């Protein structure tokens, strides 16, 4: 099992809408979101928040193009577990719906790292919270409609309970002009303007046994998923930070908390994982700055002063000291040496190419 790619999810959304007789090609063209399907932005990005923003843009465009603010409810799957891979099999093998929901929350990072579920027991019910982490773009309500609808269909399928419904739904969005369609969709009261997005289930419903429960199968799936979760956590965070830093440094935003947000982890987790890999954020920033400086100082495309600001230094003197530490030379001196070396290499190449011919003439 791996992270779902954006193109995979979009194809499933199109298939679901198409099953209702919607001309999805025309709808997507009208929404101007063909970009999501042709690979330019489709696969899982290092910058998870940027990918999350793309999904938000997708739902905004679909609502606008269709004229249907409830279009998120129209996306379904005959087999809801097809979205979850191995995790879906673990849910089927779980003893109760509550345990299946706990397992879903535990392993959600393997499916979608920007979906943050929480499960909180209350007196007579269980509250399932959800936070879709976004970057610079607000997450539209239609995206929550889609995610809640998918979760409900999944739980109904796993529990063989097509009539399962929550006792309360809360949205952290302003109430629409007519809330009746939401109450009809969920079959329960729906509250808007809440502090968070959540579903609440009666204990009796969420404690119901799952017909396909299989402790032995669950044990094996736990081992498999724990191994994959550990493997995902061991993926070099330093490498991902290095990929993000060049653009962020150029924008003057190479801050630890900003990078952590783009990786969809906490700043403390970022620091801990980098320490586990034998490095730290400041060291990575310094390494990336050095690489960029070396590239630009090898040409005359930018002045030393402008390069110092491009690299995020407060003033050229700080860049001067960094170059002395990196290269043992001041930036201007290093730049001139690189330019002279390039010029000499060009001369040598020209001379070398002509040498044999000149030698042949002398021999003659």
BALOBA-1460 file (C-alpha; in Angstrom, 3 decimals):
// residues 364
<rec num="1" residu="x" x="0.000" y="0.000" z="0.000"/>
<rec num="2" residu="x" x="1.224" y="3.488" z="-0.795"/>
<rec num="3" residu="x" x="-0.081" y="6.991" z="-0.610"/>
<rec num="4" residu="x" x="-2.967" y="7.534" z="-2.996"/>
<rec num="5" residu="x" x="-1.862" y="9.651" z="-5.915"/>
<rec num="6" residu="x" x="-3.909" y="12.675" z="-6.842"/>
<rec num="7" residu="x" x="-4.564" y="11.283" z="-10.300"/>
<rec num="8" residu="x" x="-5.893" y="8.048" z="-8.802"/>
<rec num="9" residu="x" x="-8.318" y="9.919" z="-6.540"/>
<rec num="10" residu="x" x="-9.468" y="12.203" z="-9.357"/>
<rec num="11" residu="x" x="-10.128" y="9.233" z="-11.641"/>
<rec num="12" residu="x" x="-12.296" y="7.673" z="-8.925"/>
<rec num="13" residu="x" x="-14.178" y="10.944" z="-8.462"/>
<rec num="14" residu="x" x="-14.806" y="11.085" z="-12.213"/>
<rec num="15" residu="x" x="-15.971" y="7.474" z="-12.291"/>
<rec num="16" residu="x" x="-18.397" y="8.103" z="-9.423"/>
<rec num="17" residu="x" x="-19.873" y="11.212" z="-11.028"/>
<rec num="18" residu="x" x="-20.036" y="9.472" z="-14.398"/>
<rec num="19" residu="x" x="-22.039" y="6.634" z="-12.865"/>
<rec num="20" residu="x" x="-24.767" y="9.186" z="-12.143"/>
<rec num="21" residu="x" x="-24.950" y="10.117" z="-15.802"/>
<rec num="22" residu="x" x="-22.972" y="13.342" z="-15.410"/>
<rec num="23" residu="x" x="-20.868" y="14.353" z="-18.410"/>
<rec num="24" residu="x" x="-17.694" y="14.427" z="-16.350"/>
<rec num="25" residu="x" x="-15.374" y="15.324" z="-19.235"/>
<rec num="26" residu="x" x="-17.452" y="18.397" z="-19.998"/>
<rec num="27" residu="x" x="-17.718" y="19.234" z="-16.293"/>
<rec num="28" residu="x" x="-13.970" y="18.985" z="-15.725"/>
<rec num="29" residu="x" x="-13.264" y="20.971" z="-18.889"/>
<rec num="30" residu="x" x="-15.723" y="23.650" z="-17.785"/>
<rec num="31" residu="x" x="-14.067" y="23.724" z="-14.379"/>
<rec num="32" residu="x" x="-10.676" y="24.157" z="-16.071"/>
<rec num="33" residu="x" x="-9.046" y="21.380" z="-14.057"/>
<rec num="34" residu="x" x="-7.582" y="19.131" z="-16.747"/>
<rec num="35" residu="x" x="-4.227" y="20.041" z="-15.159"/>
<rec num="36" residu="x" x="-5.048" y="17.622" z="-12.328"/>
<rec num="37" residu="x" x="-5.066" y="14.578" z="-14.579"/>
<rec num="38" residu="x" x="-2.083" y="14.899" z="-16.849"/>
<rec num="39" residu="x" x="0.736" y="14.354" z="-14.391"/>
<rec num="40" residu="x" x="2.080" y="17.888" z="-14.053"/>
<rec num="41" residu="x" x="0.777" y="18.120" z="-10.518"/>
<rec num="42" residu="x" x="-0.885" y="14.776" z="-10.138"/>
<rec num="43" residu="x" x="1.424" y="12.577" z="-8.121"/>
<rec num="44" residu="x" x="2.226" y="12.850" z="-4.450"/>
<rec num="45" residu="x" x="4.341" y="15.924" z="-3.923"/>
<rec num="46" residu="x" x="6.999" y="16.457" z="-1.312"/>
<rec num="47" residu="x" x="5.067" y="19.577" z="-0.409"/>
<rec num="48" residu="x" x="1.963" y="17.934" z="1.036"/>
<rec num="49" residu="x" x="0.193" y="21.214" z="1.708"/>
<rec num="50" residu="x" x="0.546" y="22.231" z="-1.939"/>
<rec num="51" residu="x" x="-1.068" y="18.933" z="-2.939"/>
<rec num="52" residu="x" x="-3.839" y="19.498" z="-0.405"/>
<rec num="53" residu="x" x="-4.451" y="22.933" z="-1.914"/>
<rec num="54" residu="x" x="-4.813" y="21.311" z="-5.324"/>
<rec num="55" residu="x" x="-7.610" y="19.110" z="-3.985"/>
<rec num="56" residu="x" x="-9.300" y="22.163" z="-2.498"/>
<rec num="57" residu="x" x="-9.096" y="23.903" z="-5.852"/>
<rec num="58" residu="x" x="-10.563" y="20.783" z="-7.471"/>
<rec num="59" residu="x" x="-13.668" y="20.870" z="-5.260"/>
<rec num="60" residu="x" x="-14.075" y="24.627" z="-5.626"/>
<rec num="61" residu="x" x="-13.991" y="24.240" z="-9.398"/>
<rec num="62" residu="x" x="-16.449" y="21.318" z="-9.380"/>
<rec num="63" residu="x" x="-18.963" y="23.247" z="-7.256"/>
<rec num="64" residu="x" x="-18.713" y="26.291" z="-9.515"/>
<rec num="65" residu="x" x="-18.922" y="24.360" z="-12.779"/>
<rec num="66" residu="x" x="-21.788" y="22.102" z="-11.678"/>
<rec num="67" residu="x" x="-23.735" y="24.773" z="-9.824"/>
<rec num="68" residu="x" x="-24.341" y="22.126" z="-7.143"/>
<rec num="69" residu="x" x="-22.977" y="23.008" z="-3.674"/>
<rec num="70" residu="x" x="-23.765" y="19.440" z="-2.559"/>
<rec num="71" residu="x" x="-21.712" y="17.755" z="-5.280"/>
<rec num="72" residu="x" x="-19.398" y="16.272" z="-2.640"/>
<rec num="73" residu="x" x="-22.216" y="13.898" z="-1.645"/>
<rec num="74" residu="x" x="-22.562" y="12.653" z="-5.209"/>
<rec num="75" residu="x" x="-19.171" y="10.941" z="-5.239"/>
<rec num="76" residu="x" x="-19.431" y="7.350" z="-4.075"/>
<rec num="77" residu="x" x="-17.816" y="3.990" z="-4.707"/>
<rec num="78" residu="x" x="-19.587" y="0.603" z="-5.033"/>
<rec num="79" residu="x" x="-16.787" y="-0.768" z="-2.863"/>
<rec num="80" residu="x" x="-15.767" y="2.037" z="-0.461"/>
<rec num="81" residu="x" x="-12.756" y="0.025" z="0.712"/>
<rec num="82" residu="x" x="-11.159" y="0.414" z="-2.718"/>
<rec num="83" residu="x" x="-9.831" y="3.754" z="-1.454"/>
<rec num="84" residu="x" x="-8.023" y="2.137" z="1.461"/>
<rec num="85" residu="x" x="-6.091" y="-0.856" z="0.138"/>
<rec num="86" residu="x" x="-4.689" y="-3.089" z="2.896"/>
<rec num="87" residu="x" x="-6.168" y="-0.805" z="5.541"/>
<rec num="88" residu="x" x="-9.629" y="-1.656" z="4.246"/>
<rec num="89" residu="x" x="-8.970" y="-5.347" z="4.859"/>
<rec num="90" residu="x" x="-7.904" y="-4.571" z="8.420"/>
<rec num="91" residu="x" x="-11.163" y="-2.707" z="9.005"/>
<rec num="92" residu="x" x="-13.124" y="-5.740" z="7.789"/>
<rec num="93" residu="x" x="-11.127" y="-7.987" z="10.134"/>
<rec num="94" residu="x" x="-11.677" y="-5.676" z="13.140"/>
<rec num="95" residu="x" x="-14.065" y="-6.837" z="15.890"/>
<rec num="96" residu="x" x="-16.257" y="-3.697" z="16.047"/>
<rec num="97" residu="x" x="-16.903" y="-0.513" z="14.122"/>
<rec num="98" residu="x" x="-15.215" y="1.435" z="16.924"/>
<rec num="99" residu="x" x="-12.039" y="-0.618" z="16.521"/>
<rec num="100" residu="x" x="-12.260" y="-0.269" z="12.744"/>
<rec num="101" residu="x" x="-12.498" y="3.521" z="13.139"/>
<rec num="102" residu="x" x="-9.530" y="3.490" z="15.540"/>
<rec num="103" residu="x" x="-7.492" y="1.504" z="13.016"/>
<rec num="104" residu="x" x="-8.453" y="3.897" z="10.247"/>
<rec num="105" residu="x" x="-7.277" y="6.864" z="12.330"/>
<rec num="106" residu="x" x="-4.049" y="5.089" z="13.306"/>
<rec num="107" residu="x" x="-2.966" y="4.264" z="9.782"/>
<rec num="108" residu="x" x="-4.432" y="7.234" z="7.914"/>
<rec num="109" residu="x" x="-0.913" y="8.672" z="7.276"/>
<rec num="110" residu="x" x="-0.355" y="5.734" z="4.905"/>
<rec num="111" residu="x" x="-3.372" y="6.775" z="2.839"/>
<rec num="112" residu="x" x="-3.497" y="10.552" z="3.093"/>
<rec num="113" residu="x" x="-1.106" y="12.455" z="5.384"/>
<rec num="114" residu="x" x="-3.179" y="15.657" z="5.200"/>
<rec num="115" residu="x" x="-6.281" y="14.015" z="6.711"/>
<rec num="116" residu="x" x="-6.104" y="14.238" z="10.504"/>
<rec num="117" residu="x" x="-8.854" y="12.206" z="12.226"/>
<rec num="118" residu="x" x="-9.494" y="12.119" z="15.976"/>
<rec num="119" residu="x" x="-11.739" y="9.805" z="18.015"/>
<rec num="120" residu="x" x="-13.086" y="10.987" z="21.348"/>
<rec num="121" residu="x" x="-15.380" y="8.957" z="23.648"/>
<rec num="122" residu="x" x="-18.265" y="10.811" z="25.290"/>
<rec num="123" residu="x" x="-20.950" y="9.719" z="27.761"/>
<rec num="124" residu="x" x="-23.280" y="7.939" z="25.364"/>
<rec num="125" residu="x" x="-21.557" y="8.398" z="22.047"/>
<rec num="126" residu="x" x="-18.235" y="8.588" z="20.206"/>
<rec num="127" residu="x" x="-17.125" y="11.757" z="18.462"/>
<rec num="128" residu="x" x="-15.104" y="11.393" z="15.263"/>
<rec num="129" residu="x" x="-13.335" y="14.628" z="14.390"/>
<rec num="130" residu="x" x="-11.668" y="15.493" z="11.127"/>
<rec num="131" residu="x" x="-9.219" y="18.145" z="10.064"/>
<rec num="132" residu="x" x="-8.178" y="18.451" z="6.431"/>
<rec num="133" residu="x" x="-4.873" y="20.271" z="6.558"/>
<rec num="134" residu="x" x="-4.515" y="22.965" z="3.910"/>
<rec num="135" residu="x" x="-1.750" y="25.319" z="2.880"/>
<rec num="136" residu="x" x="-2.525" y="28.767" z="1.537"/>
<rec num="137" residu="x" x="-5.994" y="27.833" z="0.314"/>
<rec num="138" residu="x" x="-9.032" y="27.445" z="2.573"/>
<rec num="139" residu="x" x="-10.503" y="23.944" z="2.470"/>
<rec num="140" residu="x" x="-13.970" y="24.205" z="0.853"/>
<rec num="141" residu="x" x="-16.964" y="22.622" z="2.528"/>
<rec num="142" residu="x" x="-17.585" y="20.363" z="-0.477"/>
<rec num="143" residu="x" x="-14.313" y="18.607" z="0.300"/>
<rec num="144" residu="x" x="-15.557" y="17.804" z="3.803"/>
<rec num="145" residu="x" x="-18.901" y="16.662" z="2.351"/>
<rec num="146" residu="x" x="-17.009" y="14.238" z="0.135"/>
<rec num="147" residu="x" x="-14.767" y="12.978" z="2.958"/>
<rec num="148" residu="x" x="-17.611" y="12.526" z="5.458"/>
<rec num="149" residu="x" x="-19.750" y="10.792" z="2.877"/>
<rec num="150" residu="x" x="-16.896" y="8.426" z="2.039"/>
<rec num="151" residu="x" x="-16.289" y="7.686" z="5.728"/>
<rec num="152" residu="x" x="-19.953" y="6.926" z="6.330"/>
<rec num="153" residu="x" x="-20.185" y="4.644" z="3.306"/>
<rec num="154" residu="x" x="-17.030" y="2.860" z="4.439"/>
<rec num="155" residu="x" x="-18.381" y="2.248" z="7.935"/>
<rec num="156" residu="x" x="-21.724" y="1.083" z="6.549"/>
<rec num="157" residu="x" x="-19.967" y="-1.339" z="4.217"/>
<rec num="158" residu="x" x="-17.599" y="-2.681" z="6.896"/>
<rec num="159" residu="x" x="-20.355" y="-3.141" z="9.459"/>
<rec num="160" residu="x" x="-22.917" y="-4.445" z="6.940"/>
<rec num="161" residu="x" x="-25.114" y="-1.664" z="8.261"/>
<rec num="162" residu="x" x="-26.529" y="0.270" z="5.291"/>
<rec num="163" residu="x" x="-28.809" y="2.126" z="7.704"/>
<rec num="164" residu="x" x="-25.971" y="3.380" z="9.954"/>
<rec num="165" residu="x" x="-26.193" y="7.101" z="10.598"/>
<rec num="166" residu="x" x="-24.649" y="9.541" z="13.059"/>
<rec num="167" residu="x" x="-26.643" y="11.187" z="15.828"/>
<rec num="168" residu="x" x="-25.091" y="14.598" z="15.143"/>
<rec num="169" residu="x" x="-22.981" y="16.238" z="12.438"/>
<rec num="170" residu="x" x="-21.087" y="19.467" z="13.006"/>
<rec num="171" residu="x" x="-19.509" y="21.753" z="10.421"/>
<rec num="172" residu="x" x="-17.094" y="24.580" z="11.140"/>
<rec num="173" residu="x" x="-18.694" y="26.540" z="8.296"/>
<rec num="174" residu="x" x="-21.469" y="29.150" z="8.218"/>
<rec num="175" residu="x" x="-24.952" y="27.717" z="7.780"/>
<rec num="176" residu="x" x="-26.248" y="27.718" z="4.192"/>
<rec num="177" residu="x" x="-29.600" y="29.311" z="3.383"/>
<rec num="178" residu="x" x="-31.258" y="25.908" z="3.556"/>
<rec num="179" residu="x" x="-29.880" y="23.264" z="5.916"/>
<rec num="180" residu="x" x="-32.626" y="20.731" z="5.107"/>
<rec num="181" residu="x" x="-30.618" y="18.874" z="2.406"/>
<rec num="182" residu="x" x="-27.842" y="18.194" z="4.939"/>
<rec num="183" residu="x" x="-30.235" y="16.751" z="7.509"/>
<rec num="184" residu="x" x="-31.675" y="14.563" z="4.750"/>
<rec num="185" residu="x" x="-28.242" y="13.378" z="3.624"/>
<rec num="186" residu="x" x="-27.103" y="12.388" z="7.108"/>
<rec num="187" residu="x" x="-30.454" y="11.436" z="8.613"/>
<rec num="188" residu="x" x="-29.715" y="13.408" z="11.786"/>
<rec num="189" residu="x" x="-29.421" y="16.996" z="13.063"/>
<rec num="190" residu="x" x="-26.641" y="19.033" z="11.414"/>
<rec num="191" residu="x" x="-25.101" y="21.977" z="13.236"/>
<rec num="192" residu="x" x="-23.145" y="24.718" z="11.455"/>
<rec num="193" residu="x" x="-20.758" y="27.288" z="12.889"/>
<rec num="194" residu="x" x="-19.280" y="24.631" z="15.208"/>
<rec num="195" residu="x" x="-15.700" y="24.808" z="16.555"/>
<rec num="196" residu="x" x="-14.672" y="21.791" z="14.438"/>
<rec num="197" residu="x" x="-15.896" y="19.331" z="11.812"/>
<rec num="198" residu="x" x="-17.148" y="16.157" z="13.457"/>
<rec num="199" residu="x" x="-19.580" y="13.239" z="13.377"/>
<rec num="200" residu="x" x="-21.016" y="11.710" z="16.538"/>
<rec num="201" residu="x" x="-22.223" y="8.113" z="16.720"/>
<rec num="202" residu="x" x="-24.271" y="6.413" z="19.414"/>
<rec num="203" residu="x" x="-22.246" y="3.922" z="21.449"/>
<rec num="204" residu="x" x="-24.707" y="1.167" z="20.558"/>
<rec num="205" residu="x" x="-24.117" y="1.725" z="16.840"/>
<rec num="206" residu="x" x="-20.359" y="2.113" z="16.822"/>
<rec num="207" residu="x" x="-19.887" y="-0.822" z="19.225"/>
<rec num="208" residu="x" x="-21.735" y="-3.160" z="16.898"/>
<rec num="209" residu="x" x="-19.768" y="-6.269" z="15.873"/>
<rec num="210" residu="x" x="-18.427" y="-6.620" z="12.343"/>
<rec num="211" residu="x" x="-19.626" y="-9.820" z="10.618"/>
<rec num="212" residu="x" x="-16.270" y="-10.433" z="8.928"/>
<rec num="213" residu="x" x="-14.176" y="-9.989" z="12.114"/>
<rec num="214" residu="x" x="-11.078" y="-12.204" z="12.001"/>
<rec num="215" residu="x" x="-8.527" y="-11.842" z="14.844"/>
<rec num="216" residu="x" x="-5.846" y="-13.929" z="13.109"/>
<rec num="217" residu="x" x="-6.114" y="-11.946" z="9.880"/>
<rec num="218" residu="x" x="-6.121" y="-8.688" z="11.863"/>
<rec num="219" residu="x" x="-2.918" y="-9.684" z="13.660"/>
<rec num="220" residu="x" x="-1.102" y="-10.279" z="10.392"/>
<rec num="221" residu="x" x="-2.399" y="-7.029" z="8.893"/>
<rec num="222" residu="x" x="-1.319" y="-5.096" z="12.003"/>
<rec num="223" residu="x" x="2.228" y="-6.373" z="11.543"/>
<rec num="224" residu="x" x="2.221" y="-5.443" z="7.862"/>
<rec num="225" residu="x" x="0.818" y="-1.959" z="8.411"/>
<rec num="226" residu="x" x="3.056" y="-1.239" z="11.404"/>
<rec num="227" residu="x" x="6.045" y="-2.169" z="9.290"/>
<rec num="228" residu="x" x="4.938" y="0.110" z="6.474"/>
<rec num="229" residu="x" x="4.176" y="2.942" z="8.862"/>
<rec num="230" residu="x" x="7.646" y="2.621" z="10.387"/>
<rec num="231" residu="x" x="9.163" y="2.514" z="6.910"/>
<rec num="232" residu="x" x="7.314" y="5.691" z="5.942"/>
<rec num="233" residu="x" x="8.519" y="7.404" z="9.099"/>
<rec num="234" residu="x" x="12.088" y="6.334" z="8.344"/>
<rec num="235" residu="x" x="11.998" y="7.988" z="4.913"/>
<rec num="236" residu="x" x="14.683" y="10.634" z="4.978"/>
<rec num="237" residu="x" x="13.096" y="13.813" z="6.250"/>
<rec num="238" residu="x" x="16.363" y="15.617" z="5.560"/>
<rec num="239" residu="x" x="16.075" y="14.807" z="1.852"/>
<rec num="240" residu="x" x="12.536" y="16.153" z="1.745"/>
<rec num="241" residu="x" x="13.607" y="19.319" z="3.551"/>
<rec num="242" residu="x" x="16.439" y="19.803" z="1.047"/>
<rec num="243" residu="x" x="13.912" y="19.568" z="-1.795"/>
<rec num="244" residu="x" x="11.724" y="22.267" z="-0.237"/>
<rec num="245" residu="x" x="14.380" y="24.718" z="0.877"/>
<rec num="246" residu="x" x="15.622" y="26.197" z="-2.443"/>
<rec num="247" residu="x" x="12.269" y="27.730" z="-3.347"/>
<rec num="248" residu="x" x="11.557" y="28.781" z="0.222"/>
<rec num="249" residu="x" x="14.965" y="30.397" z="0.653"/>
<rec num="250" residu="x" x="14.430" y="32.278" z="-2.599"/>
<rec num="251" residu="x" x="11.145" y="33.593" z="-1.189"/>
<rec num="252" residu="x" x="12.741" y="34.518" z="2.105"/>
<rec num="253" residu="x" x="10.745" y="31.884" z="3.929"/>
<rec num="254" residu="x" x="13.180" y="29.204" z="5.001"/>
<rec num="255" residu="x" x="11.721" y="28.995" z="8.493"/>
<rec num="256" residu="x" x="11.538" y="25.782" z="10.439"/>
<rec num="257" residu="x" x="7.845" y="26.073" z="11.253"/>
<rec num="258" residu="x" x="6.978" y="26.865" z="7.617"/>
<rec num="259" residu="x" x="8.845" y="23.780" z="6.383"/>
<rec num="260" residu="x" x="7.188" y="21.639" z="9.041"/>
<rec num="261" residu="x" x="3.766" y="22.819" z="7.885"/>
<rec num="262" residu="x" x="4.568" y="21.946" z="4.284"/>
<rec num="263" residu="x" x="5.577" y="18.457" z="5.364"/>
<rec num="264" residu="x" x="2.352" y="18.256" z="7.395"/>
<rec num="265" residu="x" x="4.197" y="17.466" z="10.628"/>
<rec num="266" residu="x" x="4.774" y="19.470" z="13.786"/>
<rec num="267" residu="x" x="7.900" y="21.549" z="14.258"/>
<rec num="268" residu="x" x="8.904" y="19.363" z="17.191"/>
<rec num="269" residu="x" x="8.520" y="16.215" z="15.076"/>
<rec num="270" residu="x" x="10.631" y="17.810" z="12.338"/>
<rec num="271" residu="x" x="13.404" y="18.590" z="14.823"/>
<rec num="272" residu="x" x="13.267" y="15.093" z="16.304"/>
<rec num="273" residu="x" x="13.385" y="13.300" z="12.958"/>
<rec num="274" residu="x" x="16.249" y="15.432" z="11.707"/>
<rec num="275" residu="x" x="18.135" y="14.706" z="14.933"/>
<rec num="276" residu="x" x="17.506" y="10.986" z="14.427"/>
<rec num="277" residu="x" x="19.113" y="11.366" z="10.988"/>
<rec num="278" residu="x" x="22.148" y="13.091" z="12.490"/>
<rec num="279" residu="x" x="21.448" y="16.628" z="11.313"/>
<rec num="280" residu="x" x="19.384" y="19.693" z="12.149"/>
<rec num="281" residu="x" x="17.441" y="22.380" z="10.328"/>
<rec num="282" residu="x" x="20.131" y="25.066" z="10.522"/>
<rec num="283" residu="x" x="22.703" y="22.711" z="9.025"/>
<rec num="284" residu="x" x="20.415" y="21.871" z="6.108"/>
<rec num="285" residu="x" x="19.715" y="25.546" z="5.426"/>
<rec num="286" residu="x" x="23.452" y="26.200" z="5.438"/>
<rec num="287" residu="x" x="24.121" y="23.310" z="3.050"/>
<rec num="288" residu="x" x="21.424" y="24.415" z="0.599"/>
<rec num="289" residu="x" x="22.610" y="28.034" z="0.719"/>
<rec num="290" residu="x" x="26.154" y="26.883" z="-0.018"/>
<rec num="291" residu="x" x="25.006" y="24.846" z="-3.017"/>
<rec num="292" residu="x" x="22.970" y="27.734" z="-4.438"/>
<rec num="293" residu="x" x="25.805" y="30.198" z="-3.835"/>
<rec num="294" residu="x" x="28.252" y="27.912" z="-5.617"/>
<rec num="295" residu="x" x="25.927" y="27.669" z="-8.626"/>
<rec num="296" residu="x" x="25.346" y="31.401" z="-8.949"/>
<rec num="297" residu="x" x="28.910" y="32.490" z="-8.176"/>
<rec num="298" residu="x" x="29.995" y="30.391" z="-11.124"/>
<rec num="299" residu="x" x="28.365" y="32.882" z="-13.479"/>
<rec num="300" residu="x" x="27.819" y="36.595" z="-13.781"/>
<rec num="301" residu="x" x="24.016" y="36.319" z="-13.879"/>
<rec num="302" residu="x" x="23.569" y="38.011" z="-10.508"/>
<rec num="303" residu="x" x="25.501" y="40.483" z="-8.411"/>
<rec num="304" residu="x" x="27.017" y="39.390" z="-5.127"/>
<rec num="305" residu="x" x="24.762" y="41.816" z="-3.253"/>
<rec num="306" residu="x" x="21.577" y="40.507" z="-4.869"/>
<rec num="307" residu="x" x="22.692" y="36.932" z="-4.330"/>
<rec num="308" residu="x" x="23.174" y="37.599" z="-0.621"/>
<rec num="309" residu="x" x="19.560" y="38.749" z="-0.344"/>
<rec num="310" residu="x" x="18.327" y="35.878" z="-2.533"/>
<rec num="311" residu="x" x="19.886" y="33.473" z="-0.077"/>
<rec num="312" residu="x" x="18.103" y="35.104" z="2.834"/>
<rec num="313" residu="x" x="21.053" y="36.839" z="4.464"/>
<rec num="314" residu="x" x="20.204" y="40.000" z="6.394"/>
<rec num="315" residu="x" x="23.064" y="41.900" z="4.750"/>
<rec num="316" residu="x" x="25.975" y="41.275" z="2.347"/>
<rec num="317" residu="x" x="28.481" y="41.167" z="5.203"/>
<rec num="318" residu="x" x="26.801" y="38.034" z="6.594"/>
<rec num="319" residu="x" x="27.049" y="36.441" z="3.142"/>
<rec num="320" residu="x" x="30.712" y="37.516" z="2.992"/>
<rec num="321" residu="x" x="31.434" y="35.658" z="6.242"/>
<rec num="322" residu="x" x="29.533" y="32.592" z="5.056"/>
<rec num="323" residu="x" x="31.567" y="32.411" z="1.845"/>
<rec num="324" residu="x" x="34.814" y="32.644" z="3.808"/>
<rec num="325" residu="x" x="33.599" y="29.696" z="5.875"/>
<rec num="326" residu="x" x="32.348" y="27.706" z="2.852"/>
<rec num="327" residu="x" x="35.028" y="28.387" z="0.267"/>
<rec num="328" residu="x" x="37.866" y="30.065" z="2.139"/>
<rec num="329" residu="x" x="37.378" y="33.107" z="-0.101"/>
<rec num="330" residu="x" x="35.263" y="36.241" z="-0.221"/>
<rec num="331" residu="x" x="32.267" y="35.946" z="-2.595"/>
<rec num="332" residu="x" x="33.714" y="38.386" z="-5.162"/>
<rec num="333" residu="x" x="37.049" y="36.572" z="-5.194"/>
<rec num="334" residu="x" x="35.394" y="33.164" z="-5.445"/>
<rec num="335" residu="x" x="33.201" y="34.392" z="-8.295"/>
<rec num="336" residu="x" x="36.155" y="35.819" z="-10.224"/>
<rec num="337" residu="x" x="38.167" y="32.629" z="-9.759"/>
<rec num="338" residu="x" x="35.267" y="30.543" z="-11.073"/>
<rec num="339" residu="x" x="34.794" y="32.827" z="-14.077"/>
<rec num="340" residu="x" x="38.532" y="32.754" z="-14.834"/>
<rec num="341" residu="x" x="38.542" y="28.981" z="-14.545"/>
<rec num="342" residu="x" x="35.593" y="28.692" z="-16.941"/>
<rec num="343" residu="x" x="37.295" y="31.013" z="-19.376"/>
<rec num="344" residu="x" x="40.534" y="29.045" z="-19.229"/>
<rec num="345" residu="x" x="38.632" y="25.799" z="-19.729"/>
<rec num="346" residu="x" x="37.076" y="27.217" z="-22.872"/>
<rec num="347" residu="x" x="40.490" y="28.295" z="-24.164"/>
<rec num="348" residu="x" x="41.990" y="24.889" z="-23.384"/>
<rec num="349" residu="x" x="39.130" y="23.141" z="-25.135"/>
<rec num="350" residu="x" x="39.624" y="25.259" z="-28.245"/>
<rec num="351" residu="x" x="43.401" y="24.819" z="-28.171"/>
<rec num="352" residu="x" x="43.118" y="21.102" z="-27.567"/>
<rec num="353" residu="x" x="40.789" y="20.699" z="-30.496"/>
<rec num="354" residu="x" x="43.178" y="22.552" z="-32.801"/>
<rec num="355" residu="x" x="46.378" y="21.025" z="-31.385"/>
<rec num="356" residu="x" x="46.615" y="17.836" z="-33.406"/>
<rec num="357" residu="x" x="45.937" y="19.645" z="-36.661"/>
<rec num="358" residu="x" x="48.577" y="22.256" z="-35.887"/>
<rec num="359" residu="x" x="51.004" y="19.524" z="-34.909"/>
<rec num="360" residu="x" x="50.344" y="17.716" z="-38.194"/>
<rec num="361" residu="x" x="51.190" y="20.852" z="-40.125"/>
<rec num="362" residu="x" x="54.442" y="21.218" z="-38.215"/>
<rec num="363" residu="x" x="55.298" y="17.603" z="-38.878"/>
<rec num="364" residu="x" x="54.702" y="18.095" z="-42.538"/>
